[in-house]
Amino acid sequence: MIQETSRTMGLAFKKISRFIDSQKFTLTEIAFETPYGAINTTNTKKAQEAQAAKQAEDGTLDNDTPDGEDKLITINTFLNVVSLINQVESDGEKIMLNLLLLLIVTGFRFEEASSVAEDALERVKLTEKDAKHIAKKFNLPLYDLKINYLAMKGSPNKVHWVEPNAIPLVEAIFAAVKELTQPYREILRKQRSSGFTDFLPEAIKNIDNDLVELDVICEHLIVTADAGDSGRSDRAVARDKAKKVLLNLGALPDKEIPLGKRKFKFLYSKAKLNEAYKLLAKNKKLIKQGESFTRIRVHMNKSHPIAYDDMLFIMPEGFSSLTQNRIFKNIITDISIMPMGRFLGSNSGTSVFMKYDLLDEDGEYSVLKTHIPRHNVNTFLAIAGVTDHLQAVLMGRRDIKQNEHYQHLALAQKISPSSPEHFKGFDKPSVKHTKNDSPQLSLFDNFDSANGIDSNIENDCSDLDELFSGQLDEKQITNPVEHVKATGTMVFDSDLSLESNIKKSLHTYGSHEENARFLADALSENFMPDLTEVYKDLVQNGESKKAKELLERHSHLNALPLGTCTRNLGLWGCPFGAKCVTGQECGYHEMTGRSGELETIIEYSISAQNNLKQLEQLVQQDNSYADSLLKAKDACLSFDKMKSKSQEALAKGHLISLIENPTPEQFGEFRQPKTLADFFAIELRRMEKAKAQKDGKGEKEPKND
């Protein structure tokens, strides 16, 4: 009951926090987070995984697939999409394929892309000399291209700037779709000019007689699928289907002319056909008072009606179905998400991949969801190291916290395919390992084991600040597990057992007995030195029982953002107000050497130095800040000691990379690139490596006259 109340209150506070942050009431964001998620016992990912595990033969899941990979476009699926450009047959397929291509290139949400206007493109000439120089150098257009659109989910964005290399493709998409949809646009504009009272095409209106034959209706108004394997002629089946459609709309033949045995010519009046079409449009809620054949888009809490004839992606009703059982040629609609999902295979029905027999690498038909291209583009940005703020701007996002949904995808591509050497068929490894080679890496590339000092980097705290600050976010440096996931590395001490090394790196301790055994293994001059000295004396004097009791008394290893507290906080609490976190010395506080600890110390140290600078300025104006200034100086000195001690301890260990250059035994087998993000990550690493080598040689780019 208490947990449920905490969950409800936590979610309520989070909602209030987001509202306050969005209104900019405070200088710094509140950013309240709750450990409790929404209750969903059947449809969550974990629930689905648990259900799948129950159904598996061995009761376990296949963990080979990186988390989130199902949200990325696989290489095979992308190649299938490209092949469709030359395979799709009908105009409806071509229009929907171009919509998919626009989603892939821009990363738009489906609603944003499908409602974009036909005249949304706008060229902006390059005026800066440097911009023109770069465009000419890389053979890019001498203009920028923007797409005017309405962003969703509270984003104020109204413009999307197209990546320069993609400008020709985006312009080609717009040109192709405008050409395909021009006839439908003309139909809509004529209907709108009549107030949507006249739905008949010119071909029928130009017939001299007021009665229209069913065959003419099948040609100009209602198109149906062929007979298939029914044994009847396509014409006969089309007539029957069209007649049933008209009957459902309340239109009976005005005249039936016998043509022979069981054969009739059916004639319908133009007025009756027009009324049937009007009824169809009303049934599909296309005719509304003041907003007929219009999509309503909400942007920044305001409604924006967009007429179908102004939109780029439009087509006749039923044209999106690949089987095309029934098409109403003079009812022009937009493209909604349901038929698009069916087209891509994520909804039931015949997908474009099924129709053209395009398979993924697992032998199944390729499947996409409309939001996957957006995940793909955002993952590219995250891999490339684009800042969260700029990612949010480029993706039309109001809150940068939403970028978190894409970080695990970027991490999977950054770490899992950590170098081209992992993949068969790519470059051969540049380093050949011998039997004497160790998979371990020294903490610093140029560490001199003889004197215990980094030969290139002086043991100076400011150098450490420059090396390690700002590389990871707060969660990744204060949470050892997140740090290991982000870096793919752990520091191991050859004097400790494997179990103790893992516990030390991840700061995952258990009961008092387990902690006591860990302390017996891990105590050193760098970890709890005072306790180490007493413990060694007792052991050397043969007092093993007292030594064990000593460890059990000091086995309270409470995890802190910075180090560990050996006091029994559960029983006695902290009487010092957690002063260790601010850099003040405490007899119960110890550094652990866990993953991310050095980076945490550095971030805390930088913060303390900034506070010190501010206090030095304040003291000049108000001497009452003198005591605070002294404490700030002590905190900076304390953090500097921690940094030196942590660096010294880490330098004695070995940095084991869990990803980099694995042996076949470690990795099992080389992982083949599966997604476009894999290839993007590999190519990015190659480019960065080539640039680093070029910069190292001091090469200069030739001048372009």
C-alpha positions in Angstrom: 0.0 0.0 0.0 2.8 2.4 0.9 4.7 1.6 -2.3 1.6 2.2 -4.4 1.1 5.6 -2.7 4.7 6.5 -3.3 4.4 5.5 -6.9 1.3 7.7 -7.4 2.8 10.7 -5.6 6.1 10.2 -7.4 4.4 10.3 -10.8 2.3 13.3 -9.8 5.4 15.2 -8.7 7.2 14.3 -11.9 4.3 15.7 -13.9 4.3 18.9 -11.9 8.1 19.2 -12.3 7.8 18.9 -16.0 5.2 21.6 -16.2 7.2 24.0 -14.0 10.3 23.4 -16.1 8.4 24.0 -19.3 7.2 27.4 -18.0 10.8 28.4 -17.0 9.7 29.5 -13.5 13.1 28.6 -12.0 16.6 29.5 -13.1 17.6 25.8 -13.0 15.4 22.9 -13.9 13.8 20.9 -11.1 14.0 17.7 -13.2 12.3 15.6 -10.6 12.7 11.9 -11.2 10.9 9.0 -9.5 12.2 5.4 -9.3 8.6 4.2 -9.7 7.3 3.6 -13.2 3.7 3.4 -14.4 1.9 0.2 -13.6 1.6 -2.1 -16.5 1.7 -5.8 -15.7 1.0 -7.2 -19.1 2.4 -5.0 -21.9 5.8 -3.9 -20.5 8.9 -5.1 -22.2 10.0 -7.0 -19.2 6.6 -8.7 -18.9 6.8 -9.7 -22.6 10.3 -11.0 -22.1 9.2 -13.0 -19.1 6.3 -14.5 -21.1 8.7 -15.4 -23.9 11.1 -17.0 -21.4 8.3 -19.2 -20.1 7.5 -20.4 -23.6 11.2 -21.1 -24.4 12.4 -24.7 -24.2 15.1 -24.0 -21.7 13.2 -21.2 -19.9 15.7 -18.5 -21.0 15.9 -15.8 -23.6 18.4 -15.2 -26.3 20.4 -12.3 -25.1 22.6 -11.9 -28.2 20.5 -9.1 -29.6 21.5 -5.7 -28.2 18.8 -3.8 -26.4 16.9 -1.5 -28.8 18.2 -3.0 -32.0 14.7 -3.7 -33.1 14.3 0.1 -33.3 16.9 0.5 -35.9 16.8 -0.2 -39.7 18.8 -3.3 -40.6 21.1 -3.3 -43.5 19.0 -5.9 -45.3 15.8 -3.9 -44.8 17.4 -0.8 -46.1 18.6 -2.6 -49.2 15.1 -3.9 -49.7 13.7 -0.4 -49.4 16.3 0.8 -52.0 15.4 -2.1 -54.4 11.7 -1.1 -54.1 12.4 2.2 -55.9 12.7 0.2 -59.2 10.1 -2.5 -58.3 7.0 -0.7 -57.2 4.3 -0.6 -59.9 1.2 1.4 -59.0 1.1 5.1 -58.3 -0.1 4.4 -54.7 2.9 2.3 -54.0 5.2 5.0 -55.4 3.6 7.7 -53.2 3.9 5.7 -50.0 7.4 4.6 -50.8 8.4 8.3 -51.2 6.8 9.0 -47.9 8.9 6.3 -46.3 12.1 7.8 -47.9 11.2 11.2 -46.5 10.9 9.7 -43.1 14.3 8.0 -43.4 16.0 11.1 -44.6 14.5 13.7 -42.2 13.6 11.7 -39.1 10.2 13.3 -39.0 7.4 11.8 -37.0 4.8 10.2 -39.3 2.2 12.8 -38.6 4.7 15.6 -39.4 5.8 14.0 -42.7 2.4 12.9 -43.9 0.9 16.3 -43.4 3.7 18.3 -45.0 2.6 20.8 -47.6 3.3 20.4 -51.3 5.1 23.8 -51.3 6.9 23.2 -48.0 10.4 23.3 -49.6 12.2 26.6 -49.5 15.7 27.3 -50.9 18.0 29.8 -49.0 21.0 31.0 -50.9 24.4 30.7 -49.3 25.8 34.2 -48.6 28.8 33.6 -46.5 32.1 33.2 -48.4 33.3 30.3 -46.2 30.0 28.4 -46.7 30.2 28.8 -50.5 33.8 27.6 -50.4 32.9 24.5 -48.4 29.9 23.8 -50.7 32.1 24.0 -53.9 34.8 21.9 -52.3 32.4 19.0 -51.5 30.2 19.5 -54.6 27.2 20.5 -52.6 24.3 22.8 -53.7 25.0 26.5 -53.3 21.9 26.9 -51.1 20.4 25.5 -48.0 17.1 23.7 -48.1 14.4 24.0 -45.4 11.2 22.2 -45.0 8.4 24.2 -43.4 6.3 22.0 -41.2 4.5 21.9 -37.8 6.3 19.9 -35.1 4.4 17.8 -32.6 4.5 17.2 -28.9 4.8 20.8 -27.8 7.9 21.6 -29.9 7.9 25.1 -31.4 9.7 24.0 -34.5 8.3 25.1 -37.8 11.5 24.6 -39.9 13.6 21.5 -40.6 16.9 22.2 -42.3 17.9 19.4 -44.7 21.4 17.9 -44.4 23.3 19.3 -47.4 24.1 15.9 -48.9 20.4 15.0 -48.8 19.1 18.1 -50.5 19.0 16.5 -54.0 17.1 13.4 -52.7 14.6 15.5 -50.8 13.9 17.7 -53.8 13.6 14.6 -56.0 11.0 13.1 -53.5 8.9 16.3 -53.6 9.1 16.6 -57.4 8.1 12.9 -57.9 5.2 13.0 -55.5 3.9 16.4 -56.8 3.8 14.9 -60.3 2.0 11.8 -59.2 -0.6 13.6 -57.1 -1.3 16.6 -59.4 -4.4 14.9 -60.9 -5.8 14.2 -57.4 -5.1 17.7 -56.4 -7.1 19.1 -59.3 -10.0 16.8 -58.4 -10.0 18.0 -54.8 -9.9 21.7 -55.8 -12.8 21.3 -58.2 -14.8 19.5 -55.5 -13.9 22.2 -53.0 -15.0 25.0 -55.4 -18.4 23.3 -55.5 -18.6 23.1 -51.8 -18.2 19.3 -52.0 -21.5 18.9 -53.6 -20.2 17.6 -56.9 -18.1 14.4 -56.8 -18.5 13.1 -60.4 -15.5 13.1 -62.7 -15.6 15.1 -66.0 -15.7 11.8 -68.0 -19.1 10.9 -66.5 -20.5 14.5 -66.5 -19.7 14.8 -70.2 -21.9 11.8 -71.1 -25.0 13.1 -73.0 -27.4 10.6 -71.4 -28.3 11.1 -67.7 -27.9 7.3 -67.1 -24.5 5.8 -66.7 -23.6 2.2 -67.5 -22.1 0.1 -64.7 -19.0 -0.6 -66.9 -18.3 3.2 -67.1 -18.7 3.4 -63.3 -16.1 0.6 -63.0 -13.7 2.6 -65.2 -14.1 6.1 -63.7 -15.5 5.8 -60.2 -15.0 2.4 -58.5 -12.0 0.2 -59.4 -11.9 -3.3 -57.9 -9.4 -6.2 -57.9 -9.3 -8.8 -60.6 -11.1 -12.1 -60.5 -8.0 -14.1 -59.3 -8.6 -17.8 -59.4 -12.4 -17.6 -59.3 -12.8 -18.8 -62.9 -14.9 -15.7 -63.8 -13.7 -12.8 -66.0 -12.2 -9.8 -64.4 -14.9 -7.6 -65.9 -17.7 -9.7 -64.5 -16.2 -9.7 -61.0 -15.6 -5.9 -61.1 -19.2 -5.3 -62.1 -20.5 -7.4 -59.2 -18.3 -5.7 -56.7 -19.1 -2.2 -57.9 -22.8 -3.1 -57.8 -22.5 -4.3 -54.2 -20.7 -1.1 -53.2 -23.4 1.1 -54.7 -26.1 -1.0 -53.0 -24.4 -0.5 -49.6 -24.5 3.2 -50.3 -28.2 3.1 -51.0 -27.9 3.3 -54.8 -30.1 0.9 -56.8 -30.0 0.7 -60.6 -32.4 3.1 -62.3 -32.7 0.8 -65.2 -32.0 -2.8 -66.0 -31.8 -3.9 -69.7 -31.8 -7.7 -70.3 -29.0 -8.8 -72.7 -29.7 -12.5 -72.8 -29.7 -15.4 -70.4 -29.0 -14.1 -66.9 -27.3 -11.0 -68.4 -28.3 -7.4 -67.8 -27.1 -3.9 -68.5 -27.3 -1.8 -65.3 -27.8 1.9 -65.6 -27.5 4.5 -62.7 -28.5 8.1 -62.8 -25.8 10.8 -62.3 -27.6 12.3 -59.4 -27.8 9.0 -57.6 -24.1 8.3 -58.1 -23.2 11.7 -56.8 -25.4 11.2 -53.7 -23.8 7.8 -53.1 -20.3 9.4 -53.2 -21.4 12.2 -50.9 -22.7 9.6 -48.4 -19.4 7.7 -48.7 -17.5 10.9 -47.9 -19.7 11.6 -44.9 -19.4 8.0 -43.6 -15.7 8.3 -43.7 -16.0 11.7 -41.9 -14.4 13.5 -44.7 -17.2 16.1 -44.9 -17.5 18.3 -41.9 -18.9 21.7 -41.4 -16.3 24.2 -42.4 -13.5 21.6 -42.5 -14.2 19.1 -45.3 -11.4 17.1 -46.6 -9.1 18.7 -44.0 -6.6 17.4 -41.5 -6.4 19.2 -38.2 -2.9 19.5 -36.8 -2.3 20.8 -33.2 0.9 22.9 -32.9 1.7 24.7 -29.6 -1.8 24.1 -28.3 -3.4 25.7 -31.4 -5.4 23.9 -34.1 -4.1 24.3 -37.7 -6.5 23.0 -40.4 -4.6 21.7 -43.5 -6.6 21.1 -46.6 -5.9 17.8 -48.4 -5.3 19.6 -51.7 -2.5 21.6 -50.1 -0.8 18.5 -48.7 2.0 16.7 -50.6 0.9 13.1 -49.8 -2.6 12.4 -51.0 -4.3 9.6 -53.0 -7.7 8.1 -53.9 -9.5 6.2 -51.1 -8.3 2.6 -51.1 -5.2 3.3 -53.2 -2.9 2.5 -50.3 -4.0 -1.2 -50.2 -1.5 -3.3 -52.1 -4.3 -5.8 -53.0 -6.4 -2.8 -54.1 -9.7 -4.6 -53.6 -11.7 -1.4 -53.9 -10.6 2.1 -55.0 -12.9 5.2 -55.1 -11.1 7.3 -57.7 -12.9 10.6 -56.9 -12.6 10.4 -53.1 -9.1 11.9 -52.4 -7.7 11.4 -48.9 -4.5 11.9 -47.0 -2.4 8.9 -45.8 -3.1 7.8 -42.3 -0.9 5.7 -40.0 -2.9 2.5 -40.3 -2.5 1.9 -44.1 1.1 3.1 -43.8 1.7 0.5 -41.1 0.1 -2.2 -43.3 2.3 -1.0 -46.2 5.5 -1.5 -44.0 4.3 -4.8 -42.5 3.8 -3.6 -38.9 0.0 -4.0 -39.3 -1.9 -7.0 -40.5 -2.3 -7.3 -44.3 -0.1 -7.6 -47.3 3.0 -5.5 -47.0 5.1 -4.1 -49.8 7.9 -6.5 -48.7 5.6 -9.5 -49.0 4.2 -8.4 -52.4 7.7 -8.2 -53.9 9.1 -11.1 -51.8 11.8 -9.1 -50.0 13.3 -11.0 -47.0 15.5 -10.0 -44.1 18.6 -11.9 -43.1 16.5 -14.2 -40.8 14.4 -15.4 -43.8 11.4 -13.4 -42.7 9.8 -10.6 -44.6 11.2 -7.2 -43.8 9.1 -5.1 -41.4 9.3 -1.5 -40.5 7.4 0.8 -38.2 6.8 4.4 -39.0 8.8 5.6 -36.0 11.9 3.5 -36.7 13.4 6.0 -39.2 13.2 8.6 -36.5 15.1 6.4 -34.1 17.7 5.7 -36.8 18.4 9.4 -37.5 18.5 10.3 -33.8 20.9 7.4 -33.2 23.2 8.7 -35.9 23.3 12.0 -34.1 24.0 10.4 -30.8 26.8 8.3 -32.2 28.4 11.3 -33.8 28.5 13.0 -30.5 26.0 15.8 -31.2 25.0 17.5 -28.0 21.7 16.8 -26.4 20.5 20.4 -27.0 21.3 20.3 -30.7 19.8 16.8 -31.0 16.5 18.2 -29.6 16.6 21.1 -32.0 17.3 19.0 -35.1 14.7 16.4 -34.2 12.0 18.9 -33.4 11.9 18.0 -29.7 10.8 20.3 -26.8 12.5 18.4 -24.0 16.1 17.2 -24.2 15.4 14.5 -21.7 13.6 12.7 -24.5 17.0 12.1 -26.0 17.5 9.4 -23.3 15.3 7.1 -25.3 18.0 7.0 -28.0 21.1 6.9 -25.8 21.1 3.1 -25.3 20.9 2.7 -29.1 23.8 4.9 -29.6 25.8 3.2 -26.9 25.1 -0.2 -28.5 26.5 1.0 -31.8 29.4 2.9 -30.2 30.6 0.0 -28.0 29.5 -3.3 -29.5 31.0 -2.6 -33.0 33.9 -0.9 -31.4 36.2 -1.2 -34.3 36.2 -2.5 -37.9 38.4 -5.4 -36.9 35.4 -7.0 -35.3 33.8 -7.7 -38.6 34.5 -10.4 -41.1 35.3 -9.0 -44.6 36.5 -5.6 -43.2 40.1 -4.4 -42.8 42.5 -6.8 -41.3 43.7 -6.1 -37.7 46.6 -3.7 -37.7 48.1 -5.4 -34.6 49.0 -9.0 -34.5 48.9 -10.6 -31.1 51.3 -13.2 -30.0 50.9 -15.8 -27.4 52.8 -13.6 -24.9 50.5 -10.7 -25.5 48.0 -9.9 -22.7 44.5 -8.7 -23.4 45.0 -6.3 -20.5 45.6 -2.6 -21.2 47.5 -0.3 -18.9 45.4 2.6 -17.5 47.5 5.2 -19.3 49.0 4.4 -22.7 52.5 5.6 -21.7 52.6 4.4 -18.1 56.1 3.7 -16.9 55.9 0.7 -14.6 59.4 1.3 -13.4 58.8 4.5 -11.5 55.0 4.3 -11.2 54.4 7.6 -13.0 52.8 8.4 -16.3 55.7 9.4 -18.4 53.8 11.9 -20.5 51.4 13.3 -18.0 52.7 14.9 -14.8 51.0 13.9 -11.6 49.1 17.2 -11.6 45.4 17.5 -10.7 44.7 20.0 -13.4 45.9 17.6 -16.1 43.5 14.9 -14.7 40.7 17.4 -14.8 41.4 18.0 -18.5 41.7 14.3 -19.3 38.6 13.0 -17.5 36.1 15.8 -17.1 33.0 16.0 -19.2 33.4 12.7 -20.9 30.4 11.0 -19.3 27.2 12.2 -17.7 26.6 12.2 -13.9 24.6 8.9 -13.9 27.5 7.2 -15.7 30.2 8.3 -13.4 28.3 7.9 -10.1 26.8 4.5 -10.9 29.5 1.9 -11.4 27.3 -0.4 -13.5 26.4 2.5 -15.9 30.1 3.5 -16.1 31.1 0.0 -17.2 28.3 -0.1 -19.7 29.4 3.3 -21.1 33.1 2.6 -21.3 33.2 -1.1 -21.7 36.1 -1.4 -19.3 36.9 -2.4 -15.7 40.0 -2.0 -13.7 41.4 -5.2 -12.3 44.0 -5.7 -9.5 46.2 -8.8 -10.1 46.5 -9.3 -6.3 42.7 -9.7 -5.9 40.5 -12.7 -6.8 38.0 -12.3 -9.8 35.1 -12.1 -7.4 36.7 -9.3 -5.3 37.7 -7.4 -8.5 34.1 -7.4 -9.8 32.7 -6.4 -6.4 35.3 -3.6 -6.1 34.7 -2.3 -9.6 30.9 -2.4 -9.4 30.7 -1.6 -5.7 28.3 -4.6 -5.2 28.8 -5.9 -1.7 26.5 -8.3 0.2 26.1 -9.4 3.8 28.6 -8.7 6.6 30.2 -12.1 6.1 30.7 -11.4 2.4 32.0 -7.9 3.1 34.4 -9.3 5.7 35.8 -11.8 3.2 36.1 -9.0 0.6 38.0 -6.8 3.1 40.4 -9.7 3.9 41.1 -9.8 0.1 41.0 -6.2 -0.8 42.7 -4.3 2.2 45.8 -2.4 1.0 47.7 0.8 1.6 45.3 2.5 -0.8 42.1 1.0 0.5 41.4 1.6 4.3 45.2 1.8 5.2 44.6 2.2 8.9 42.5 -0.9 9.1 45.0 -2.7 6.9 47.9 -2.0 9.3 46.0 -3.3 12.4 44.6 -6.3 10.5 48.1 -7.3 9.3 49.5 -7.0 12.9 46.8 -9.3 14.2 47.3 -11.9 11.5 51.1 -11.9 12.0 50.6 -12.4 15.7 48.4 -15.4 15.1 45.3 -13.7 16.3 43.1 -14.7 13.4 39.9 -14.7 15.3 40.4 -11.1 16.5 41.4 -10.2 12.9 38.1 -11.7 11.6 36.1 -9.9 14.2 37.8 -6.6 13.4 36.8 -7.0 9.7 33.2 -7.8 10.6 33.0 -4.7 12.8 34.1 -2.6 9.8 32.2 -4.4 7.1 29.6 -1.7 6.7 30.4 -0.6 3.1 27.7 1.9 2.3 27.8 3.0 -1.3 28.1 6.8 -1.8 28.4 8.8 -5.0 32.0 9.4 -3.9 33.6 6.4 -2.2 32.1 4.4 0.7 31.1 4.9 4.3 32.2 2.3 6.9 29.9 3.5 9.6 26.7 1.6 10.4 24.4 4.2 8.9 21.4 2.0 9.3 21.8 1.9 13.0 23.5 5.2 13.9 23.0 7.4 10.8 25.6 10.1 9.9 26.2 12.8 12.6 28.4 14.8 10.2 25.8 15.8 7.6 27.5 13.7 4.8 30.4 16.2 4.8 32.5 13.7 2.9 30.5 14.4 -0.2 31.5 18.1 -0.1 35.2 17.2 0.2 35.6 17.4 3.9 37.7 14.7 5.6 35.9 12.0 7.7 37.3 9.1 9.5 34.6 6.8 8.2 35.0 7.7 4.5 37.1 5.6 2.2 37.8 5.6 -1.5 37.0 2.2 -3.1 38.6 2.3 -6.5 35.3 1.5 -8.2 34.6 2.2 -11.8 33.9 5.9 -12.4 35.3 7.0 -9.0 38.1 9.0 -10.5 35.8 10.8 -12.9 33.4 11.5 -10.0 36.2 13.0 -7.9 37.2 15.2 -10.8 33.7 16.5 -11.4 33.3 17.2 -7.7 36.7 18.9 -7.6 35.8 21.2 -10.6 32.6 22.2 -8.9 34.5 22.9 -5.6 37.0 25.0 -7.6 34.2 27.0 -9.2 32.7 27.6 -5.8 36.1 28.7 -4.5 36.4 31.3 -7.2 33.0 32.7 -6.5 33.7 32.9 -2.8 37.0 34.7 -3.4 35.0 37.4 -5.2 32.3 37.5 -2.6 34.9 37.9 0.3 36.2 41.0 -1.3 32.8 42.6 -1.0 31.6 40.9 2.2 34.0 39.5 4.8 31.3 37.4 6.4 32.1 34.8 3.7 35.6 34.2 5.1 34.7 31.0 7.0 33.0 29.6 3.9 36.1 30.5 1.9 38.4 28.5 4.2 36.1 25.5 4.0 36.1 25.7 0.2 39.9 25.8 0.2 40.0 22.7 2.4 37.5 20.9 0.2 39.7 21.7 -2.9 42.8 20.4 -1.2 40.9 17.3 0.0 39.6 16.6 -3.5 43.2 17.0 -4.9 44.4 14.4 -2.4 41.6 12.1 -3.4 42.5 12.5 -7.1 46.2 11.8 -6.6 45.4 8.8 -4.4 42.8 7.4 -6.8 45.2 7.9 -9.8 47.9 6.1 -7.9 45.7 3.2 -7.0 44.3 2.8 -10.5 47.7 3.0 -12.1 48.7 -0.1 -10.2 45.8 -2.1 -11.7 45.1 -3.2 -15.3 42.4 -1.7 -17.4 40.5 -4.6 -18.9 38.5 -3.7 -22.0 35.4 -5.8 -22.2 34.9 -4.9 -25.9 38.2 -3.8 -27.6 40.0 -6.4 -29.6 38.5 -9.5 -28.0 40.0 -12.9 -28.7 37.8 -15.4 -30.5 37.5 -17.2 -27.1 36.4 -14.0 -25.4 33.9 -12.9 -28.0 32.7 -16.3 -29.3 32.6 -15.1 -32.9 32.9 -11.8 -34.6 29.7 -9.9 -34.8 28.6 -9.0 -38.3 27.2 -5.5 -38.8 23.5 -5.7 -38.8 22.0 -2.2 -38.8 22.8 1.0 -40.6 23.9 2.4 -37.3 26.6 -0.3 -37.2 28.0 0.9 -40.5 27.7 4.5 -39.5 29.6 3.9 -36.3 32.4 2.0 -38.2 32.7 4.7 -40.9 32.8 7.4 -38.2 35.6 5.7 -36.4 37.5 5.3 -39.7 37.1 9.0 -40.5 38.1 10.0 -37.0 41.2 7.8 -37.2 42.2 9.1 -40.6 41.8 12.7 -39.3 43.9 12.0 -36.3 46.6 10.5 -38.4 46.5 13.4 -40.8 46.6 15.9 -37.9 49.5 14.0 -36.4 51.5 14.3 -39.5 50.8 18.0 -39.7 49.3 17.8 -43.1 47.6 20.9 -44.4 44.7 21.1 -46.8 45.6 22.5 -50.2 44.3 26.0 -50.8 41.4 26.4 -53.2 41.8 29.3 -55.5 
